[in-house]
C-alpha cells in the first residue's frame, strides 16, 4: 500500500472500487460464473491480507530494530560516559519522551560528540603511553615499536590520563637524573683519560656508541647496563690512576734520592719537575692532563735506570765531596782529624761493595750534622779564642812599636800608629779577664761534653795555662828590669856625687840570655800563641782534661843584654826569638 493511501484511505478505497468495477465489467463480458467470481474475489482478499501482513511484519521488525537501536544508543551512551569518566553530559536530553525516531534523533548528536571526544581521548592516551613506553625503553635499554602499543578503551577517564601523565613525569625525572648521572660519568671518564693519557672517545664508545660527543645529549643511552658499565669504567680508570700515581711517586722518590746522592744540579732536576711535583699528592689532587701518562712513567723509569748505573761511577766523587765538606767544618771549628785515614776508609768501603752507597752517604750526612752541632757548641769559645789571639797579636805589635826609637817622628802614618797603640793598650788590659772567661767557658764545655776542648789538636786549657805562665814570667821579668833600672839610676847618682860628673849610659854588664818561660809551640816571646798550634793526636783526641797528657815546656826563651838595657832605658824589650 502506498504511503498516500495509508494517509488517505478514501482515495485508496475509491481506487479499489474502480478496479473492482472494471473487474466486474470484464467478468460480465467474459461470462464468468459466480463461483469463479467468488473464488477470485476470495483470492484477491487473501492476497490483500498477505500484503497487509507482510507490511505489518516489516513494520514490526522496523520498530523492533529502532527500539534496539535506541537501546544500543542509550547503552553506548552510558558506556561512553563510563569510559570517559563522565557522569553527566550536556548533549544528553533530560526527558526520553516522543517517538522512537525522535528519541534516536535526540541522542544521535550526543553520541557523535562523545565519539569525537573518545577519539581525542584515545589519542591523548596513546601519546602519553607512547612517551612512557619510549622512556621505559630508554631506561631498560630496549627499543619498543610504537605500533605494538594498545590503549585500554574501557577506562579513558581524565583521572586515568592524569595517572599516566604522573607516571610520565616520574619517568622523565628519572630519565633526567640518569642522563645527569651519565654525563657526570662521562665527564669523570674524560678527566681520568686526560690525566692517564688515554683516548677518551674510544673508551666511552666501548661502553656505548651514543656516549660520543658527536651525538646529542638526549640521544645518549641511560640504560641500567650503560650506567653499570660506566661505573665499572670509572672504577677501573681510578684504580689505574691510583696504581700509576703510586708507581710515579716511587720513581720520583728514587729520582730525588739519586739526585741527592749524586748532588745533581737544579737544571738537571728541573727536567723532571712534572714527575716530582706529585710526589706527595693524593689521587684526587692529580688533575693535570697527561700527568700519569705511560710515556711519562716510562721516561722516569729510564732516567732512574740511567742514574742508577751512573751512581756507581760517581760514588767516590760524591763521597769525597761530603768528606771535604766535613773536613771544612772541622777546620773552621779548629778540630783536628786524620783526613788521609778517613779518605782511605771511604775508598775501601766503596771498593768492597759491602755497604750501600746511600747508607754510606747517609752516614756521612749524619757525621756532617753532628760536626755542625759540635761546631755550634764550640762557636762561643772559638770566638773568644780569636779575640784572645787578636789581642795577643796587638800586644806583640805594641812591643815592637815601643822598641821603635823613631815612633814619635813626624813621619807619614805616625798618627795612625799612635791611635793603634792607644787602642792596643786598652785591648791588652782586657786580656786577663778574657783569659779567665775562656778558662771558665772551656771548663764548663768539657764538663758538659765529657771531652777535652782541643784547638787544632792542642788542649785549649793547656794553651791558656802555658800562656798564663809565660805572662807571669814576663811580668816578673819586667819587674826585675824595673828594679835593675832603679839600681843603675842610684849607682849613677852616687858616681856623680863622688866624681862630679855623670857617666855615659853603659851597656848591660852581661850579654848572657836568661830564660823567662816556655814558649807554646813556637809562639811569640810575649806568650802569643800561633794561629794554628800542633800537638800529637793522642792529646788532641783524649777524653776528659784530667786524662790528657800534660804539656811539658820544650822550648825556652832567652833575654839578651840589649833587651835588659832597653828596660833600663825605659823602653820595651825587642821581640824575643827562640
One Martini backbone bead per residue (centre of mass of N, CA, C, O) as a GRO file, in nm:
protein
  578
    1UNK     BB    1   0.095   0.035   0.023
    2UNK     BB    2   0.071   0.349  -0.008
    3UNK     BB    3   0.126   0.635   0.168
    4UNK     BB    4  -0.128   0.784   0.055
    5UNK     BB    5  -0.330   0.563   0.136
    6UNK     BB    6  -0.286   0.567   0.433
    7UNK     BB    7  -0.349   0.874   0.469
    8UNK     BB    8  -0.598   0.812   0.230
    9UNK     BB    9  -0.846   0.580   0.226
   10UNK     BB   10  -1.055   0.690   0.023
   11UNK     BB   11  -0.875   0.689  -0.221
   12UNK     BB   12  -0.821   0.382  -0.202
   13UNK     BB   13  -1.108   0.283  -0.218
   14UNK     BB   14  -1.172   0.404  -0.493
   15UNK     BB   15  -0.958   0.243  -0.644
   16UNK     BB   16  -1.075  -0.036  -0.579
   17UNK     BB   17  -1.359   0.012  -0.699
   18UNK     BB   18  -1.271   0.061  -0.988
   19UNK     BB   19  -1.136  -0.210  -1.024
   20UNK     BB   20  -1.380  -0.384  -0.951
   21UNK     BB   21  -1.562  -0.273  -1.181
   22UNK     BB   22  -1.381  -0.360  -1.410
   23UNK     BB   23  -1.389  -0.658  -1.333
   24UNK     BB   24  -1.696  -0.694  -1.365
   25UNK     BB   25  -1.703  -0.615  -1.659
   26UNK     BB   26  -1.525  -0.839  -1.759
   27UNK     BB   27  -1.687  -1.077  -1.655
   28UNK     BB   28  -1.934  -1.011  -1.820
   29UNK     BB   29  -1.806  -1.038  -2.096
   30UNK     BB   30  -1.704  -1.330  -2.040
   31UNK     BB   31  -1.879  -1.511  -1.833
   32UNK     BB   32  -1.855  -1.546  -1.542
   33UNK     BB   33  -1.896  -1.711  -1.277
   34UNK     BB   34  -1.973  -1.694  -0.955
   35UNK     BB   35  -1.759  -1.884  -0.849
   36UNK     BB   36  -1.524  -1.751  -0.984
   37UNK     BB   37  -1.567  -1.485  -0.862
   38UNK     BB   38  -1.543  -1.567  -0.563
   39UNK     BB   39  -1.269  -1.690  -0.584
   40UNK     BB   40  -1.121  -1.433  -0.678
   41UNK     BB   41  -1.205  -1.260  -0.440
   42UNK     BB   42  -1.071  -1.432  -0.225
   43UNK     BB   43  -0.793  -1.410  -0.342
   44UNK     BB   44  -0.770  -1.106  -0.321
   45UNK     BB   45  -0.810  -1.093  -0.012
   46UNK     BB   46  -0.568  -1.271   0.055
   47UNK     BB   47  -0.356  -1.099  -0.077
   48UNK     BB   48  -0.410  -0.851   0.092
   49UNK     BB   49  -0.347  -0.982   0.363
   50UNK     BB   50  -0.058  -1.051   0.296
   51UNK     BB   51   0.037  -0.768   0.253
   52UNK     BB   52  -0.035  -0.660   0.531
   53UNK     BB   53   0.131  -0.862   0.689
   54UNK     BB   54   0.402  -0.782   0.575
   55UNK     BB   55   0.389  -0.493   0.662
   56UNK     BB   56   0.361  -0.549   0.959
   57UNK     BB   57   0.620  -0.705   0.990
   58UNK     BB   58   0.804  -0.484   0.893
   59UNK     BB   59   0.716  -0.279   1.104
   60UNK     BB   60   0.798  -0.447   1.349
   61UNK     BB   61   1.093  -0.474   1.274
   62UNK     BB   62   1.153  -0.174   1.262
   63UNK     BB   63   1.076  -0.117   1.553
   64UNK     BB   64   1.272  -0.316   1.683
   65UNK     BB   65   1.522  -0.185   1.566
   66UNK     BB   66   1.481   0.092   1.687
   67UNK     BB   67   1.474  -0.001   1.975
   68UNK     BB   68   1.755  -0.128   1.970
   69UNK     BB   69   1.902   0.123   1.879
   70UNK     BB   70   1.821   0.288   2.124
   71UNK     BB   71   1.944   0.099   2.330
   72UNK     BB   72   2.227   0.107   2.216
   73UNK     BB   73   2.262   0.410   2.241
   74UNK     BB   74   2.227   0.420   2.546
   75UNK     BB   75   2.455   0.220   2.608
   76UNK     BB   76   2.673   0.374   2.463
   77UNK     BB   77   2.642   0.627   2.625
   78UNK     BB   78   2.711   0.499   2.899
   79UNK     BB   79   2.983   0.381   2.811
   80UNK     BB   80   3.118   0.646   2.735
   81UNK     BB   81   3.086   0.781   3.006
   82UNK     BB   82   3.244   0.566   3.162
   83UNK     BB   83   3.507   0.579   2.996
   84UNK     BB   84   3.535   0.903   3.039
   85UNK     BB   85   3.425   0.979   3.332
   86UNK     BB   86   3.122   1.064   3.286
   87UNK     BB   87   2.821   1.150   3.441
   88UNK     BB   88   2.773   1.394   3.254
   89UNK     BB   89   2.591   1.551   2.968
   90UNK     BB   90   2.483   1.813   2.777
   91UNK     BB   91   2.360   1.646   2.511
   92UNK     BB   92   2.159   1.505   2.696
   93UNK     BB   93   1.841   1.428   2.731
   94UNK     BB   94   1.631   1.437   2.999
   95UNK     BB   95   1.394   1.339   2.814
   96UNK     BB   96   1.223   1.019   2.691
   97UNK     BB   97   1.027   1.132   2.473
   98UNK     BB   98   0.856   1.005   2.212
   99UNK     BB   99   0.958   0.880   1.952
  100UNK     BB  100   1.196   0.684   1.843
  101UNK     BB  101   1.317   0.877   1.636
  102UNK     BB  102   1.329   1.118   1.826
  103UNK     BB  103   1.518   0.986   2.027
  104UNK     BB  104   1.744   0.931   1.827
  105UNK     BB  105   1.779   1.224   1.736
  106UNK     BB  106   1.859   1.321   2.028
  107UNK     BB  107   2.117   1.122   2.073
  108UNK     BB  108   2.312   1.146   1.829
  109UNK     BB  109   2.484   1.404   1.902
  110UNK     BB  110   2.601   1.288   2.162
  111UNK     BB  111   2.739   1.050   2.035
  112UNK     BB  112   2.917   1.203   1.840
  113UNK     BB  113   3.066   1.370   2.057
  114UNK     BB  114   3.175   1.130   2.221
  115UNK     BB  115   3.336   1.003   1.998
  116UNK     BB  116   3.527   1.239   1.956
  117UNK     BB  117   3.627   1.240   2.248
  118UNK     BB  118   3.737   0.954   2.243
  119UNK     BB  119   3.945   0.992   2.019
  120UNK     BB  120   4.104   1.212   2.165
  121UNK     BB  121   4.165   1.044   2.418
  122UNK     BB  122   4.316   0.822   2.274
  123UNK     BB  123   4.542   1.004   2.173
  124UNK     BB  124   4.641   1.089   2.449
  125UNK     BB  125   4.703   0.808   2.553
  126UNK     BB  126   4.895   0.731   2.325
  127UNK     BB  127   5.101   0.954   2.375
  128UNK     BB  128   5.172   0.889   2.669
  129UNK     BB  129   5.236   0.584   2.632
  130UNK     BB  130   5.457   0.627   2.426
  131UNK     BB  131   5.646   0.786   2.613
  132UNK     BB  132   5.666   0.571   2.829
  133UNK     BB  133   5.777   0.352   2.646
  134UNK     BB  134   6.031   0.508   2.563
  135UNK     BB  135   6.156   0.557   2.843
  136UNK     BB  136   6.160   0.262   2.928
  137UNK     BB  137   6.342   0.175   2.697
  138UNK     BB  138   6.583   0.355   2.780
  139UNK     BB  139   6.618   0.229   3.062
  140UNK     BB  140   6.627  -0.079   2.953
  141UNK     BB  141   6.751  -0.082   2.647
  142UNK     BB  142   6.477  -0.097   2.471
  143UNK     BB  143   6.321  -0.111   2.152
  144UNK     BB  144   5.993  -0.001   2.101
  145UNK     BB  145   5.718  -0.023   1.910
  146UNK     BB  146   5.445   0.182   1.876
  147UNK     BB  147   5.246  -0.026   1.729
  148UNK     BB  148   5.226  -0.225   1.992
  149UNK     BB  149   5.030  -0.027   2.112
  150UNK     BB  150   4.753  -0.035   2.355
  151UNK     BB  151   4.442   0.094   2.435
  152UNK     BB  152   4.235   0.123   2.709
  153UNK     BB  153   3.885   0.183   2.656
  154UNK     BB  154   3.750   0.138   2.944
  155UNK     BB  155   3.966   0.376   3.044
  156UNK     BB  156   3.931   0.740   2.966
  157UNK     BB  157   3.993   0.903   3.199
  158UNK     BB  158   4.136   1.172   3.353
  159UNK     BB  159   4.257   1.014   3.585
  160UNK     BB  160   4.413   0.814   3.410
  161UNK     BB  161   4.569   1.031   3.255
  162UNK     BB  162   4.709   1.148   3.506
  163UNK     BB  163   4.859   0.893   3.579
  164UNK     BB  164   5.025   0.884   3.320
  165UNK     BB  165   5.152   1.164   3.357
  166UNK     BB  166   5.291   1.103   3.624
  167UNK     BB  167   5.457   0.870   3.517
  168UNK     BB  168   5.602   1.040   3.305
  169UNK     BB  169   5.735   1.240   3.498
  170UNK     BB  170   5.897   1.033   3.657
  171UNK     BB  171   6.049   0.924   3.412
  172UNK     BB  172   6.172   1.196   3.329
  173UNK     BB  173   6.324   1.237   3.591
  174UNK     BB  174   6.486   0.977   3.573
  175UNK     BB  175   6.612   1.049   3.305
  176UNK     BB  176   6.753   1.306   3.402
  177UNK     BB  177   6.920   1.170   3.622
  178UNK     BB  178   7.059   0.969   3.437
  179UNK     BB  179   7.182   1.176   3.245
  180UNK     BB  180   7.345   1.322   3.461
  181UNK     BB  181   7.507   1.071   3.542
  182UNK     BB  182   7.626   1.012   3.268
  183UNK     BB  183   7.770   1.287   3.238
  184UNK     BB  184   7.945   1.250   3.487
  185UNK     BB  185   8.087   0.996   3.394
  186UNK     BB  186   8.199   1.115   3.132
  187UNK     BB  187   8.360   1.340   3.270
  188UNK     BB  188   8.534   1.152   3.442
  189UNK     BB  189   8.653   0.995   3.206
  190UNK     BB  190   8.784   1.238   3.072
  191UNK     BB  191   8.973   1.318   3.305
  192UNK     BB  192   9.116   1.045   3.336
  193UNK     BB  193   9.218   1.024   3.046
  194UNK     BB  194   9.386   1.281   3.055
  195UNK     BB  195   9.579   1.194   3.288
  196UNK     BB  196   9.648   0.903   3.142
  197UNK     BB  197   9.655   0.926   2.822
  198UNK     BB  198   9.369   0.848   2.706
  199UNK     BB  199   9.131   0.764   2.484
  200UNK     BB  200   8.813   0.876   2.512
  201UNK     BB  201   8.635   0.775   2.272
  202UNK     BB  202   8.708   0.474   2.286
  203UNK     BB  203   8.612   0.434   2.579
  204UNK     BB  204   8.303   0.522   2.554
  205UNK     BB  205   8.223   0.350   2.300
  206UNK     BB  206   8.255   0.079   2.448
  207UNK     BB  207   8.008   0.124   2.621
  208UNK     BB  208   7.865   0.345   2.409
  209UNK     BB  209   7.799   0.506   2.113
  210UNK     BB  210   7.622   0.753   2.235
  211UNK     BB  211   7.873   0.889   2.412
  212UNK     BB  212   7.947   1.059   2.201
  213UNK     BB  213   7.979   1.395   2.118
  214UNK     BB  214   7.817   1.380   1.842
  215UNK     BB  215   7.588   1.332   2.016
  216UNK     BB  216   7.322   1.399   2.172
  217UNK     BB  217   7.200   1.422   2.484
  218UNK     BB  218   6.916   1.273   2.434
  219UNK     BB  219   7.074   1.016   2.283
  220UNK     BB  220   7.172   0.898   2.530
  221UNK     BB  221   7.241   0.642   2.722
  222UNK     BB  222   7.034   0.525   3.031
  223UNK     BB  223   7.086   0.255   3.107
  224UNK     BB  224   7.176   0.019   3.327
  225UNK     BB  225   7.412  -0.089   3.164
  226UNK     BB  226   7.554   0.181   3.112
  227UNK     BB  227   7.592   0.263   3.407
  228UNK     BB  228   7.751   0.014   3.492
  229UNK     BB  229   7.982   0.045   3.284
  230UNK     BB  230   8.066   0.326   3.371
  231UNK     BB  231   8.134   0.257   3.664
  232UNK     BB  232   8.352   0.048   3.592
  233UNK     BB  233   8.531   0.240   3.431
  234UNK     BB  234   8.590   0.437   3.660
  235UNK     BB  235   8.714   0.232   3.853
  236UNK     BB  236   8.942   0.141   3.663
  237UNK     BB  237   9.069   0.424   3.625
  238UNK     BB  238   9.124   0.482   3.925
  239UNK     BB  239   9.307   0.240   3.971
  240UNK     BB  240   9.509   0.319   3.755
  241UNK     BB  241   9.577   0.591   3.881
  242UNK     BB  242   9.678   0.483   4.151
  243UNK     BB  243   9.908   0.304   4.040
  244UNK     BB  244  10.057   0.523   3.882
  245UNK     BB  245  10.110   0.712   4.119
  246UNK     BB  246  10.271   0.514   4.284
  247UNK     BB  247  10.490   0.469   4.072
  248UNK     BB  248  10.572   0.769   4.040
  249UNK     BB  249  10.650   0.817   4.339
  250UNK     BB  250  10.871   0.608   4.345
  251UNK     BB  251  11.040   0.738   4.119
  252UNK     BB  252  11.068   1.016   4.254
  253UNK     BB  253  11.216   0.914   4.502
  254UNK     BB  254  11.454   0.794   4.349
  255UNK     BB  255  11.544   1.052   4.212
  256UNK     BB  256  11.598   1.219   4.466
  257UNK     BB  257  11.803   1.027   4.589
  258UNK     BB  258  12.000   1.039   4.348
  259UNK     BB  259  12.041   1.339   4.344
  260UNK     BB  260  12.144   1.363   4.634
  261UNK     BB  261  12.373   1.159   4.596
  262UNK     BB  262  12.490   1.332   4.320
  263UNK     BB  263  12.441   1.636   4.316
  264UNK     BB  264  12.226   1.749   4.141
  265UNK     BB  265  12.126   1.985   3.952
  266UNK     BB  266  11.864   2.197   3.897
  267UNK     BB  267  11.853   2.172   3.591
  268UNK     BB  268  11.821   1.860   3.583
  269UNK     BB  269  11.569   1.845   3.769
  270UNK     BB  270  11.366   2.026   3.601
  271UNK     BB  271  11.299   1.800   3.384
  272UNK     BB  272  11.126   1.647   3.647
  273UNK     BB  273  10.889   1.820   3.772
  274UNK     BB  274  10.638   1.652   3.660
  275UNK     BB  275  10.712   1.419   3.867
  276UNK     BB  276  10.782   1.552   4.160
  277UNK     BB  277  10.514   1.723   4.212
  278UNK     BB  278  10.356   1.427   4.299
  279UNK     BB  279  10.490   1.290   4.559
  280UNK     BB  280  10.244   1.406   4.779
  281UNK     BB  281   9.998   1.339   4.624
  282UNK     BB  282   9.686   1.276   4.572
  283UNK     BB  283   9.462   1.143   4.363
  284UNK     BB  284   9.270   1.403   4.350
  285UNK     BB  285   9.514   1.618   4.290
  286UNK     BB  286   9.546   1.481   4.010
  287UNK     BB  287   9.468   1.690   3.697
  288UNK     BB  288   9.679   1.688   3.492
  289UNK     BB  289   9.733   1.646   3.179
  290UNK     BB  290   9.948   1.367   3.154
  291UNK     BB  291  10.064   1.299   3.449
  292UNK     BB  292   9.998   0.957   3.394
  293UNK     BB  293  10.149   0.873   3.163
  294UNK     BB  294  10.327   0.619   3.026
  295UNK     BB  295  10.563   0.782   2.900
  296UNK     BB  296  10.639   0.924   3.165
  297UNK     BB  297  10.704   0.671   3.329
  298UNK     BB  298  10.917   0.564   3.133
  299UNK     BB  299  11.102   0.806   3.157
  300UNK     BB  300  11.157   0.772   3.462
  301UNK     BB  301  11.273   0.486   3.444
  302UNK     BB  302  11.512   0.557   3.263
  303UNK     BB  303  11.640   0.762   3.456
  304UNK     BB  304  11.681   0.574   3.695
  305UNK     BB  305  11.860   0.374   3.544
  306UNK     BB  306  12.080   0.575   3.467
  307UNK     BB  307  12.153   0.674   3.755
  308UNK     BB  308  12.220   0.394   3.871
  309UNK     BB  309  12.465   0.352   3.683
  310UNK     BB  310  12.610   0.629   3.764
  311UNK     BB  311  12.652   0.596   4.070
  312UNK     BB  312  12.909   0.416   4.087
  313UNK     BB  313  13.108   0.627   3.939
  314UNK     BB  314  13.028   0.878   4.160
  315UNK     BB  315  13.080   0.800   4.457
  316UNK     BB  316  13.363   0.907   4.516
  317UNK     BB  317  13.308   1.199   4.453
  318UNK     BB  318  13.079   1.234   4.659
  319UNK     BB  319  13.223   1.139   4.914
  320UNK     BB  320  13.457   1.349   4.897
  321UNK     BB  321  13.272   1.591   4.917
  322UNK     BB  322  13.167   1.525   5.197
  323UNK     BB  323  13.446   1.516   5.329
  324UNK     BB  324  13.519   1.808   5.264
  325UNK     BB  325  13.289   1.929   5.430
  326UNK     BB  326  13.379   1.806   5.696
  327UNK     BB  327  13.664   1.931   5.702
  328UNK     BB  328  13.570   2.224   5.694
  329UNK     BB  329  13.420   2.222   5.961
  330UNK     BB  330  13.666   2.138   6.134
  331UNK     BB  331  13.847   2.374   6.054
  332UNK     BB  332  13.660   2.603   6.158
  333UNK     BB  333  13.662   2.447   6.452
  334UNK     BB  334  13.950   2.339   6.521
  335UNK     BB  335  13.948   2.025   6.426
  336UNK     BB  336  14.140   1.742   6.443
  337UNK     BB  337  14.205   1.523   6.164
  338UNK     BB  338  14.232   1.221   5.970
  339UNK     BB  339  14.207   1.247   5.636
  340UNK     BB  340  14.353   1.006   5.509
  341UNK     BB  341  14.208   0.780   5.663
  342UNK     BB  342  13.920   0.855   5.578
  343UNK     BB  343  13.963   0.819   5.268
  344UNK     BB  344  14.057   0.527   5.276
  345UNK     BB  345  13.795   0.417   5.400
  346UNK     BB  346  13.606   0.500   5.170
  347UNK     BB  347  13.742   0.337   4.947
  348UNK     BB  348  13.709   0.059   5.081
  349UNK     BB  349  13.398   0.057   5.093
  350UNK     BB  350  13.340   0.095   4.790
  351UNK     BB  351  13.512  -0.148   4.682
  352UNK     BB  352  13.364  -0.376   4.848
  353UNK     BB  353  13.029  -0.341   4.859
  354UNK     BB  354  12.899  -0.375   5.162
  355UNK     BB  355  12.789  -0.082   5.116
  356UNK     BB  356  12.560   0.131   5.062
  357UNK     BB  357  12.572   0.434   4.926
  358UNK     BB  358  12.337   0.558   5.085
  359UNK     BB  359  12.447   0.476   5.364
  360UNK     BB  360  12.712   0.624   5.348
  361UNK     BB  361  12.593   0.909   5.302
  362UNK     BB  362  12.416   0.909   5.550
  363UNK     BB  363  12.653   0.887   5.750
  364UNK     BB  364  12.791   1.148   5.653
  365UNK     BB  365  12.554   1.333   5.715
  366UNK     BB  366  12.558   1.276   6.016
  367UNK     BB  367  12.843   1.382   6.060
  368UNK     BB  368  12.781   1.668   5.966
  369UNK     BB  369  12.569   1.731   6.175
  370UNK     BB  370  12.748   1.681   6.422
  371UNK     BB  371  12.967   1.885   6.342
  372UNK     BB  372  12.782   2.131   6.349
  373UNK     BB  373  12.699   2.102   6.642
  374UNK     BB  374  12.985   2.121   6.755
  375UNK     BB  375  13.052   2.397   6.630
  376UNK     BB  376  12.829   2.548   6.780
  377UNK     BB  377  12.935   2.475   7.071
  378UNK     BB  378  13.229   2.626   6.998
  379UNK     BB  379  13.185   2.921   6.904
  380UNK     BB  380  13.213   3.094   7.158
  381UNK     BB  381  13.504   3.007   7.221
  382UNK     BB  382  13.633   3.076   6.944
  383UNK     BB  383  13.575   3.377   6.951
  384UNK     BB  384  13.753   3.425   7.206
  385UNK     BB  385  14.012   3.316   7.086
  386UNK     BB  386  14.033   3.528   6.864
  387UNK     BB  387  14.049   3.766   7.056
  388UNK     BB  388  14.298   3.674   7.205
  389UNK     BB  389  14.490   3.658   6.960
  390UNK     BB  390  14.452   3.948   6.872
  391UNK     BB  391  14.556   4.070   7.135
  392UNK     BB  392  14.839   3.938   7.116
  393UNK     BB  393  14.917   4.075   6.851
  394UNK     BB  394  14.892   4.359   6.961
  395UNK     BB  395  15.107   4.319   7.179
  396UNK     BB  396  15.337   4.260   6.986
  397UNK     BB  397  15.318   4.523   6.831
  398UNK     BB  398  15.364   4.710   7.078
  399UNK     BB  399  15.645   4.613   7.139
  400UNK     BB  400  15.768   4.701   6.871
  401UNK     BB  401  15.681   4.997   6.894
  402UNK     BB  402  15.835   5.063   7.165
  403UNK     BB  403  16.127   4.990   7.023
  404UNK     BB  404  16.082   5.234   6.851
  405UNK     BB  405  16.268   5.532   6.818
  406UNK     BB  406  16.074   5.653   6.562
  407UNK     BB  407  15.764   5.681   6.661
  408UNK     BB  408  15.766   6.020   6.697
  409UNK     BB  409  15.792   6.085   6.424
  410UNK     BB  410  15.690   6.289   6.140
  411UNK     BB  411  15.564   6.064   5.984
  412UNK     BB  412  15.403   5.872   5.779
  413UNK     BB  413  15.148   5.738   5.987
  414UNK     BB  414  15.199   5.801   6.294
  415UNK     BB  415  14.906   5.863   6.395
  416UNK     BB  416  14.801   5.578   6.349
  417UNK     BB  417  14.991   5.432   6.549
  418UNK     BB  418  14.895   5.585   6.798
  419UNK     BB  419  14.605   5.484   6.789
  420UNK     BB  420  14.671   5.182   6.795
  421UNK     BB  421  14.825   5.186   7.062
  422UNK     BB  422  14.588   5.277   7.236
  423UNK     BB  423  14.403   5.036   7.166
  424UNK     BB  424  14.600   4.814   7.253
  425UNK     BB  425  14.613   4.884   7.555
  426UNK     BB  426  14.315   4.834   7.608
  427UNK     BB  427  14.313   4.538   7.509
  428UNK     BB  428  14.537   4.424   7.699
  429UNK     BB  429  14.378   4.479   7.966
  430UNK     BB  430  14.159   4.242   7.880
  431UNK     BB  431  14.305   3.968   7.881
  432UNK     BB  432  14.266   3.842   8.164
  433UNK     BB  433  13.954   3.830   8.150
  434UNK     BB  434  13.944   3.661   7.889
  435UNK     BB  435  14.094   3.415   8.002
  436UNK     BB  436  13.904   3.354   8.235
  437UNK     BB  437  13.655   3.307   8.056
  438UNK     BB  438  13.776   3.079   7.887
  439UNK     BB  439  13.825   2.883   8.116
  440UNK     BB  440  13.533   2.860   8.214
  441UNK     BB  441  13.402   2.769   7.943
  442UNK     BB  442  13.581   2.524   7.895
  443UNK     BB  443  13.513   2.370   8.152
  444UNK     BB  444  13.209   2.354   8.097
  445UNK     BB  445  13.228   2.202   7.830
  446UNK     BB  446  13.381   1.951   7.938
  447UNK     BB  447  13.162   1.870   8.144
  448UNK     BB  448  12.929   1.835   7.937
  449UNK     BB  449  13.097   1.641   7.714
  450UNK     BB  450  13.354   1.476   7.822
  451UNK     BB  451  13.582   1.664   7.691
  452UNK     BB  452  13.849   1.792   7.526
  453UNK     BB  453  13.936   2.114   7.438
  454UNK     BB  454  14.051   2.151   7.113
  455UNK     BB  455  14.310   2.337   6.931
  456UNK     BB  456  14.446   2.196   6.681
  457UNK     BB  457  14.510   1.949   6.902
  458UNK     BB  458  14.512   2.149   7.146
  459UNK     BB  459  14.465   2.210   7.456
  460UNK     BB  460  14.329   2.497   7.571
  461UNK     BB  461  14.407   2.494   7.872
  462UNK     BB  462  14.707   2.457   7.819
  463UNK     BB  463  14.746   2.718   7.664
  464UNK     BB  464  14.649   2.904   7.894
  465UNK     BB  465  14.850   2.813   8.104
  466UNK     BB  466  15.102   2.884   7.944
  467UNK     BB  467  15.030   3.180   7.908
  468UNK     BB  468  15.022   3.248   8.208
  469UNK     BB  469  15.317   3.181   8.265
  470UNK     BB  470  15.445   3.370   8.061
  471UNK     BB  471  15.316   3.625   8.174
  472UNK     BB  472  15.437   3.601   8.452
  473UNK     BB  473  15.733   3.601   8.364
  474UNK     BB  474  15.717   3.873   8.224
  475UNK     BB  475  15.640   4.037   8.472
  476UNK     BB  476  15.894   3.961   8.631
  477UNK     BB  477  16.093   4.082   8.429
  478UNK     BB  478  15.990   4.369   8.444
  479UNK     BB  479  16.043   4.403   8.744
  480UNK     BB  480  16.348   4.345   8.731
  481UNK     BB  481  16.411   4.578   8.534
  482UNK     BB  482  16.312   4.802   8.718
  483UNK     BB  483  16.515   4.743   8.944
  484UNK     BB  484  16.768   4.779   8.772
  485UNK     BB  485  16.715   5.069   8.696
  486UNK     BB  486  16.726   5.181   8.982
  487UNK     BB  487  17.015   5.091   9.040
  488UNK     BB  488  17.152   5.258   8.815
  489UNK     BB  489  17.053   5.532   8.908
  490UNK     BB  490  17.186   5.521   9.186
  491UNK     BB  491  17.477   5.477   9.084
  492UNK     BB  492  17.495   5.740   8.918
  493UNK     BB  493  17.451   5.930   9.158
  494UNK     BB  494  17.698   5.847   9.324
  495UNK     BB  495  17.913   5.912   9.105
  496UNK     BB  496  17.844   6.210   9.079
  497UNK     BB  497  17.910   6.279   9.375
  498UNK     BB  498  18.210   6.176   9.362
  499UNK     BB  499  18.308   6.290   9.050
  500UNK     BB  500  18.107   6.519   8.911
  501UNK     BB  501  18.012   6.311   8.699
  502UNK     BB  502  17.821   6.163   8.432
  503UNK     BB  503  17.795   5.877   8.299
  504UNK     BB  504  17.764   5.697   8.050
  505UNK     BB  505  17.577   5.484   7.911
  506UNK     BB  506  17.571   5.150   7.970
  507UNK     BB  507  17.606   4.847   7.907
  508UNK     BB  508  17.535   4.560   7.980
  509UNK     BB  509  17.726   4.338   8.152
  510UNK     BB  510  17.555   4.111   8.013
  511UNK     BB  511  17.485   3.874   7.729
  512UNK     BB  512  17.320   3.682   7.876
  513UNK     BB  513  17.066   3.468   7.840
  514UNK     BB  514  16.744   3.444   7.981
  515UNK     BB  515  16.509   3.258   8.128
  516UNK     BB  516  16.133   3.322   8.117
  517UNK     BB  517  15.995   3.080   7.945
  518UNK     BB  518  15.769   2.911   7.777
  519UNK     BB  519  15.689   2.807   7.453
  520UNK     BB  520  15.401   2.774   7.247
  521UNK     BB  521  15.475   2.627   6.980
  522UNK     BB  522  15.622   2.892   6.862
  523UNK     BB  523  15.565   3.134   6.999
  524UNK     BB  524  15.582   3.422   7.122
  525UNK     BB  525  15.750   3.593   7.372
  526UNK     BB  526  15.459   3.705   7.497
  527UNK     BB  527  15.264   3.439   7.453
  528UNK     BB  528  15.177   3.421   7.166
  529UNK     BB  529  14.983   3.234   6.980
  530UNK     BB  530  14.942   3.062   6.727
  531UNK     BB  531  14.696   2.995   6.493
  532UNK     BB  532  14.844   2.703   6.470
  533UNK     BB  533  14.849   2.427   6.672
  534UNK     BB  534  15.058   2.159   6.757
  535UNK     BB  535  14.979   1.807   6.824
  536UNK     BB  536  14.923   1.527   6.933
  537UNK     BB  537  14.653   1.319   6.885
  538UNK     BB  538  14.613   1.213   7.171
  539UNK     BB  539  14.573   1.492   7.303
  540UNK     BB  540  14.333   1.589   7.115
  541UNK     BB  541  14.149   1.300   7.163
  542UNK     BB  542  14.094   1.304   7.436
  543UNK     BB  543  13.905   1.315   7.683
  544UNK     BB  544  13.948   1.427   7.952
  545UNK     BB  545  14.158   1.651   8.101
  546UNK     BB  546  14.273   1.459   8.322
  547UNK     BB  547  14.378   1.247   8.088
  548UNK     BB  548  14.562   1.434   7.977
  549UNK     BB  549  14.859   1.508   7.862
  550UNK     BB  550  15.098   1.686   7.972
  551UNK     BB  551  15.262   1.989   7.908
  552UNK     BB  552  15.588   2.022   7.822
  553UNK     BB  553  15.836   2.227   7.816
  554UNK     BB  554  16.065   2.269   7.525
  555UNK     BB  555  16.088   2.577   7.505
  556UNK     BB  556  16.301   2.864   7.532
  557UNK     BB  557  16.344   3.199   7.650
  558UNK     BB  558  16.568   3.460   7.586
  559UNK     BB  559  16.751   3.735   7.728
  560UNK     BB  560  16.921   4.006   7.656
  561UNK     BB  561  17.123   4.277   7.715
  562UNK     BB  562  16.970   4.470   7.530
  563UNK     BB  563  16.695   4.429   7.666
  564UNK     BB  564  16.785   4.522   7.943
  565UNK     BB  565  16.865   4.807   7.853
  566UNK     BB  566  16.585   4.889   7.763
  567UNK     BB  567  16.466   4.879   8.045
  568UNK     BB  568  16.654   5.091   8.164
  569UNK     BB  569  16.557   5.314   7.945
  570UNK     BB  570  16.221   5.250   7.924
  571UNK     BB  571  16.193   5.027   7.722
  572UNK     BB  572  16.091   4.784   7.531
  573UNK     BB  573  16.149   4.486   7.436
  574UNK     BB  574  16.250   4.290   7.212
  575UNK     BB  575  16.192   4.047   7.023
  576UNK     BB  576  16.173   3.711   7.100
  577UNK     BB  577  16.391   3.455   7.034
  578UNK     BB  578  16.476   3.113   7.022
   0.00000   0.00000   0.00000
